Amino acid sequence: MEHRRAWIPLADGTRLAARLWVPDERPAAVLLEALPYRMDDLTSSYASEYERLCREGGFAVARVDLRGTGSSEGIAVDEYPPQEQADLAEAIAWLAEQEWSSGRVGMYGTSYSGFNSIQMAIERPPALGAICAIYATDDRYADDVHYTGGALRAIDLVDYVLYMAALTVLPPVPSVFGEAWRDEWLRRIESSEPWLLRWLEEQVDGPYWRHGSLRPGYGRIACPTMLVGGWADGYRNNTFRTFEALQCPKRLLVGPWSHMSTAMSLPGPHIDLVPELVRWFGRWLRDEGNGVDAEPPIQVFVRRSTRPEPDLAEVRGSWRSEPGWPLDRARTQVLRPEPAEGSDELEIRGDLGTSAWISCAGRLPWGQPSDQREDDARSLTYDWEPLDAELEILGHPALAATVVSSAPVAFVSAKLCDVFPDGTSALVARGILNLAQRTSSVEPEPLELGAAATVTVELDATSWVFEAGHRIRLSLAGADWPNIWPPPTPGTLTFDRAALALSLPVVAGEPPVAEPPEFTSSPGTDAHASEPAGEQPPTLWRIERDVLGRETRAVVSHGSSYEGKEGARIDERYEGAVGVSTVDPGAAWARATCRYVIRWPEADCATEARLDLRSDAEAYHVVVDVMAEELGDDVTTGIGRRERRFERTIPRRLQ
């Protein structure tokens, strides 16, 4: 195996930085992962996965820093901009033309690189022969870290949404980029704007979000496509929905995992995904008769009743293969309140949802749901009689309701819970709908006060076996905080019991595939996690209730110190909090700081982004401060300290 660096030239003169792993047996099919997360420092640990794909799989592997990130030239103007797809089409063509390449290229990756794998499959560059998208989505508006159900995500604002503002103004690696690295750093500092400003302005669905979204035009993908999802991950909906709609060769693998490596996720059980990637790409890039296309195309981990913990190590359940989707033995079971007469009124509270935590959980402090009883006690709940026998569901539960709102903009949060005999309430699936988007996510309309509105809330895709003696619970609220930004005004929601129906995607009967799938056990290491070096900062996840101040806060803090390539020593620090009034849900805020310090032999550099966002009923008021600094007592040849402030007041568009 040979490891080398390369510059990929683009038509406009920009160069993308790449690292290549080339096997001894050539020409070789090529696997590409393209990310903005800096291959030489912040994600240098990923190299161990590329080495395995090269040594064990015989693939050439290319890791590319996207335009304006890491050591690539240019400015990173946004997430998944049209220029990114144009750049990657050129990069794929370049990889296909190299003397060590077979001319056949595959794309894969987790999260961001899963997204752009899907996007490049849509673009259909000639050399792209197959993709694997891990923890990605088909819908950038309805199913991402920005908005869901037509509502702004909240706690995500102090995580990825903010840290990209600091990451995109980090300098290129001096030893890789060359003597002009400071000039390039200055261009980034002077030209980059925080992406979240545009995201806050784009509050409804439309051309901005449709760009880079596969849904609903699934027929645009023709190359073989493998999807990997996790039941504890925020992108679990890009599973059955996308698999069913695709008309190309396809495979779906859904495990119990969160937004972490399948080898080390909380929760497990774990598998080694590398052999699955080798088989998939071996079949479609090398025409190997390895049988992956003859096997059942769906492998799913079926979850069973498991007591909730925020740092749950393993969920109960077992693996199963399925021949396709939808299942022939699936049926819909509808549950209705008893008695069905009358109505139930719910007070809208802005701070309901703290036991559910965020939907795109990954490493702590982004943990899993805890016991839902505290939230259930302040919600409108419907329980059904204890089950006489096990009941399995697989797919999307849905709520149909007729609701009257006392406010023109209101949300409905629906949670499906498994209630144990001792009262423990485990979250199975959740969904939220901004009622102003009840008929359209493109042209929202306010609710007519006092008038009944018929709505449907689709809950996230899930797998769960409710065990005998357990109860099924539907929990309704007017907020899902801190996962979702609270609605703009207080009020009440009144539900017509006769019109309330919970539809469950029940699986009945014996599976047609008797033998469960077999996977390679986890190697016990996570290529996506850097090896800690030195003392590590503590991890904090705390809910605070200010009784006299009538406010609830969610507070997080975490970070890491580790070593990267090119002699780098990296320190990451993240601190953030979101808060909401218990009296007025429109009065909410988010404050956070993200700081990176990278020490190379040539220089010590730091960037920092600070967020101060608050809302009232009418607008979001946002301030983002971005700082870049070359550290040291004698930096006369450096850039010194540079600061930029971005301040906006952005009207709420029925949010």
C-alpha positions, 0 to 999 in steps of 0.5 A: 500500500502506498500513501501519498498526497495530491492536489486535484485541479478544478476548472476555475483554478482552485485546488482541492487537497487530497490524501490517497491510499493506493493498493499494491495491486493496480489498477484499483477501483476508487472510494471517495469520501469528501468532507469539510472536517479537515482530514489532517487534524480534526478528523485525522483519525479517519485514516485508519478506516481508509487504510483498512479499505485499502489493505483489506478491500484492495480499494484505492481510497481518496479523502478530500477536503472540500473547497475552503476547508482544511488545506483546500483552496477557496471559500466555504460559502455554505453547506452543500452549495452547487459549487460543491457538486461541481467540484466533486464531479471534477474530483471523481473524473480526476480520480477515474483518470489516474494511472493507478485507477480502474476508472470506476469510483464509489462514494461513501461516508457518514453524515455530511459525506453521506449527504454528498454521496446521495447528491453526487448520485443524483448528478450522475457523473460518468465514473460514479458506479455506486454509493453508500450513505451512512446516517444521511437524509433525503430531505434537507428541510423536513429531516435535518439539523435545521428544521423538522416538522416545520419548526426550528431545531434548538439545541443543535444551534449550540453544536454543529450549527455554530461550530462550523462558523469556527471551523471554516475560518481555521487556516490551511495546514502550513506544511501542506499548503505552503508558504502562502498559508497565512494569505489563504487564512486571511481570505477565509477570515475576511470572506466567510460568513456563518452559515446559520444566518442563511439557515435562519432566513430560510424558514420554509421549504423551497428551492434552497432546501430542495437543492441537495434533497433527493425527495421527492425525485428518487428516480434521479439516482440510477447507481447502486445505493446502500443506506445505513441508518440507526434507530437512535440517530436523527436520520432514521427516516432515510431508511424505508422511505428512501429504500421503497422509492429507489428503483436502482440496485439497493440495500438497507442496513438499520442498526440500533445505533446513534450518530456514531460509528457502528463499532462503538455507538451508544447504544449497541450492539455493534458491528464492523461496517468495513467488511460490509462496505468491501462487499458492496463496493466489490460487487458494483465496482469490480463485478465480484460475484460475492452474493451481496445482490442475491441476499435479502436487501434489508437487514434490520435490528429489531428493538425490544422493550429496553429500560431507558438511560441517557448513556444506554450501552446496549438495547435489547433485540435481534437482527432480521433480514427482510425481502423488501419494503413494504412488508407483505405481513404488515398491517395498520392497527389504529388505537383510539381513546376510550371513551371517545366522547368529548375533548381534552385541553392542553396548555402550551408549555415551552419547556416540555421535552427535556427527558427526550433530549435531542433527536440527532444524538451522538457522543455525550453530552448528546445522549439518549432519552431517559424515563419520560414520566416527568414529561408525560406528567405535564403532557396530555397522555392516552394509555391503553390496556396492558398487552396480552401478547407481544406487539411488534411495530416497524415503520412510521407511526402516525397521529391523526387529530382534530385540534383547536388552537387559541394561538395562530401559530402552535406546535403539536408534539407526539410521542409514542412510549412503552410503559413498563409494569412499574410505570417506567416510560420509554420513548419509542418514536416522536414527531412534531408538526408546526400547525401553520404548515399543516397543509404546506411546508412551502406556503404556511398559513396561520390557524384560525382561532377557535376553528378546528383543524384536521392534521396528521403528524408522522412520527419517526421511523422506528422498530420496537417490540412491546412486550406482554404486560406493557402499555402503549402510551401516546403523549401530546404536548405543545413543544418538544424542547430543547430539541425544538425551538418553542412556539411564539406565544402561549395558549391552549390546544383542544383535541377532539377525542372522537377524531384522535387516532394513533396508527401503528405499523404492526408486523404480524406473522413469521418472517419469510427469511428464517436465518438472521444476517451475520456480521463481523464483530466490532473491532473495538475501536472507533476510527471516527474518534481521536485518541485522547492526549493529556487531560480531557475536559469534563462532559456536562449535560444538565437541566436547570430550573430557575423557579423565581426567574421562571425559566428552564435551561439545558446546559452542555459542555464538552471537548477533547485534546488529541494529536493530528497529522503534520505535528498538530496538537488540537484542543476543542472546547464547546460550551452552550446553553438554551433557555426558555421562559416557563410563562412565555414560550416565545421568550427563548434564547441560545448562547454558545462558544466553540473554540479550536486551538491547533498547534503546529511546528510552524505556528499556533492558531486559534479560532472561536465562534460565539452565539447569542440568539434570542427570540420574541413572538415576532423575530429571532435576534442573532449575534455571531462573533467570529475570532481568529488569532495567531498565538504566541509572544512574538507573532510580528509575522503572523496575522495577530487577532481578527474579529468579525461580528454578524448581527441580524434581526430575522422575522419569524415566518409563522414559526 
